[in-house]
Amino acid sequence: MASLDIQRNDTVQVISGSDRDKKGRVLRVYPDTGRLLVEHVHVVKKHVKENPQKRVKGGIAEQEASVNRSNVMLVCPNCNQPTRVGHKLEGDAKVRICRKCGGTIAAKKK
């Protein structure tokens, strides 16, 4: 599968589905399956069993579920619009660029 143009801590906007037009920060990227875990998007209810040894309170908990990468677009930090991602070589480094404003999108900090 091709590598994802969206990285952890990027801001994305949902473009389809029940959570359409919601913006959120990417918490985790699953490149093998092409899915993303986005903060406050696709929240599902999970039944949790009580476990006193681990100090887990039982009940119904809400957590984010993953969404497909085709359902989100990266939000450019420069123009603040959802945009497609391009690539450009700067020296030896390959950087992501915004297709709307042409600005550079910051790389992931290691």
FIDO-981049 format. One record per residue (C-alpha): residue in one letter; y, x negated, z. Coordinates in steps of 0.2 Angstrom, whole numbers. Layout:
<nodes>
<node><aa>A</aa><v>Y</v><u>X</u><w>Z</w></node>
...
</nodes>
This chain:
<nodes>
<node><aa>M</aa><v>0</v><u>0</u><w>0</w></node>
<node><aa>A</aa><v>18</v><u>-6</u><w>-4</w></node>
<node><aa>S</aa><v>28</v><u>-13</u><w>10</w></node>
<node><aa>L</aa><v>41</v><u>-1</u><w>18</w></node>
<node><aa>D</aa><v>60</v><u>-2</u><w>15</w></node>
<node><aa>I</aa><v>63</v><u>6</u><w>32</w></node>
<node><aa>Q</aa><v>61</v><u>-5</u><w>48</w></node>
<node><aa>R</aa><v>61</v><u>-3</u><w>66</w></node>
<node><aa>N</aa><v>78</v><u>3</u><w>74</w></node>
<node><aa>D</aa><v>85</v><u>9</u><w>57</w></node>
<node><aa>T</aa><v>93</v><u>25</u><w>57</w></node>
<node><aa>V</aa><v>85</v><u>38</u><w>46</w></node>
<node><aa>Q</aa><v>89</v><u>56</u><w>40</w></node>
<node><aa>V</aa><v>75</v><u>69</u><w>37</w></node>
<node><aa>I</aa><v>76</v><u>76</u><w>20</w></node>
<node><aa>S</aa><v>62</v><u>89</u><w>20</w></node>
<node><aa>G</aa><v>52</v><u>99</u><w>32</w></node>
<node><aa>S</aa><v>56</v><u>109</u><w>48</w></node>
<node><aa>D</aa><v>67</v><u>95</u><w>55</w></node>
<node><aa>R</aa><v>78</v><u>93</u><w>39</w></node>
<node><aa>D</aa><v>95</v><u>85</u><w>41</w></node>
<node><aa>K</aa><v>90</v><u>78</u><w>58</w></node>
<node><aa>K</aa><v>95</v><u>60</u><w>61</w></node>
<node><aa>G</aa><v>86</v><u>48</u><w>72</w></node>
<node><aa>R</aa><v>81</v><u>30</u><w>76</w></node>
<node><aa>V</aa><v>64</v><u>23</u><w>70</w></node>
<node><aa>L</aa><v>54</v><u>19</u><w>85</w></node>
<node><aa>R</aa><v>38</v><u>13</u><w>76</w></node>
<node><aa>V</aa><v>33</v><u>9</u><w>58</w></node>
<node><aa>Y</aa><v>15</v><u>12</u><w>52</w></node>
<node><aa>P</aa><v>14</v><u>2</u><w>35</w></node>
<node><aa>D</aa><v>-4</v><u>5</u><w>32</w></node>
<node><aa>T</aa><v>-3</v><u>24</u><w>32</w></node>
<node><aa>G</aa><v>16</v><u>25</u><w>26</w></node>
<node><aa>R</aa><v>21</v><u>34</u><w>42</w></node>
<node><aa>L</aa><v>36</v><u>32</u><w>54</w></node>
<node><aa>L</aa><v>39</v><u>37</u><w>72</w></node>
<node><aa>V</aa><v>57</v><u>44</u><w>73</w></node>
<node><aa>E</aa><v>66</v><u>48</u><w>89</w></node>
<node><aa>H</aa><v>69</v><u>67</u><w>92</w></node>
<node><aa>V</aa><v>60</v><u>71</u><w>76</w></node>
<node><aa>H</aa><v>44</v><u>81</u><w>74</w></node>
<node><aa>V</aa><v>42</v><u>84</u><w>92</w></node>
<node><aa>V</aa><v>25</v><u>91</u><w>97</w></node>
<node><aa>K</aa><v>17</v><u>97</u><w>113</w></node>
<node><aa>K</aa><v>3</v><u>88</u><w>121</w></node>
<node><aa>H</aa><v>-8</v><u>94</u><w>135</w></node>
<node><aa>V</aa><v>-9</v><u>80</u><w>148</w></node>
<node><aa>K</aa><v>-23</v><u>79</u><w>162</w></node>
<node><aa>E</aa><v>-17</v><u>74</u><w>179</w></node>
<node><aa>N</aa><v>-22</v><u>56</u><w>184</w></node>
<node><aa>P</aa><v>-17</v><u>52</u><w>202</w></node>
<node><aa>Q</aa><v>-23</v><u>34</u><w>200</w></node>
<node><aa>K</aa><v>-11</v><u>31</u><w>186</w></node>
<node><aa>R</aa><v>3</v><u>42</u><w>193</w></node>
<node><aa>V</aa><v>2</v><u>54</u><w>178</w></node>
<node><aa>K</aa><v>8</v><u>71</u><w>181</w></node>
<node><aa>G</aa><v>-2</v><u>85</u><w>172</w></node>
<node><aa>G</aa><v>5</v><u>98</u><w>162</w></node>
<node><aa>I</aa><v>12</v><u>100</u><w>144</w></node>
<node><aa>A</aa><v>22</v><u>85</u><w>138</w></node>
<node><aa>E</aa><v>33</v><u>84</u><w>123</w></node>
<node><aa>Q</aa><v>32</v><u>68</u><w>112</w></node>
<node><aa>E</aa><v>36</v><u>63</u><w>94</w></node>
<node><aa>A</aa><v>23</v><u>64</u><w>80</w></node>
<node><aa>S</aa><v>24</v><u>53</u><w>65</w></node>
<node><aa>V</aa><v>32</v><u>58</u><w>49</w></node>
<node><aa>N</aa><v>28</v><u>53</u><w>31</w></node>
<node><aa>R</aa><v>40</v><u>40</u><w>24</w></node>
<node><aa>S</aa><v>43</v><u>51</u><w>9</w></node>
<node><aa>N</aa><v>52</v><u>64</u><w>20</w></node>
<node><aa>V</aa><v>65</v><u>52</u><w>27</w></node>
<node><aa>M</aa><v>80</v><u>42</u><w>19</w></node>
<node><aa>L</aa><v>88</v><u>27</u><w>27</w></node>
<node><aa>V</aa><v>106</v><u>30</u><w>33</w></node>
<node><aa>C</aa><v>118</v><u>16</u><w>27</w></node>
<node><aa>P</aa><v>127</v><u>8</u><w>42</w></node>
<node><aa>N</aa><v>142</v><u>5</u><w>31</w></node>
<node><aa>C</aa><v>145</v><u>22</u><w>22</w></node>
<node><aa>N</aa><v>135</v><u>32</u><w>34</w></node>
<node><aa>Q</aa><v>126</v><u>42</u><w>20</w></node>
<node><aa>P</aa><v>108</v><u>44</u><w>17</w></node>
<node><aa>T</aa><v>104</v><u>32</u><w>3</w></node>
<node><aa>R</aa><v>90</v><u>24</u><w>-7</w></node>
<node><aa>V</aa><v>87</v><u>5</u><w>-4</w></node>
<node><aa>G</aa><v>88</v><u>-9</u><w>-16</w></node>
<node><aa>H</aa><v>85</v><u>-27</u><w>-14</w></node>
<node><aa>K</aa><v>94</v><u>-43</u><w>-19</w></node>
<node><aa>L</aa><v>91</v><u>-61</u><w>-17</w></node>
<node><aa>E</aa><v>104</v><u>-71</u><w>-7</w></node>
<node><aa>G</aa><v>99</v><u>-89</u><w>-7</w></node>
<node><aa>D</aa><v>81</v><u>-89</u><w>-3</w></node>
<node><aa>A</aa><v>82</v><u>-73</u><w>7</w></node>
<node><aa>K</aa><v>78</v><u>-56</u><w>0</w></node>
<node><aa>V</aa><v>90</v><u>-43</u><w>8</w></node>
<node><aa>R</aa><v>91</v><u>-24</u><w>8</w></node>
<node><aa>I</aa><v>106</v><u>-16</u><w>-1</w></node>
<node><aa>C</aa><v>113</v><u>2</u><w>-1</w></node>
<node><aa>R</aa><v>112</v><u>10</u><w>-18</w></node>
<node><aa>K</aa><v>128</v><u>20</u><w>-15</w></node>
<node><aa>C</aa><v>141</v><u>8</u><w>-8</w></node>
<node><aa>G</aa><v>132</v><u>-9</u><w>-13</w></node>
<node><aa>G</aa><v>134</v><u>-15</u><w>5</w></node>
<node><aa>T</aa><v>121</v><u>-26</u><w>14</w></node>
<node><aa>I</aa><v>109</v><u>-18</u><w>26</w></node>
<node><aa>A</aa><v>106</v><u>-29</u><w>41</w></node>
<node><aa>A</aa><v>89</v><u>-37</u><w>42</w></node>
<node><aa>K</aa><v>77</v><u>-34</u><w>57</w></node>
<node><aa>K</aa><v>81</v><u>-46</u><w>71</w></node>
<node><aa>K</aa><v>66</v><u>-56</u><w>77</w></node>
</nodes>
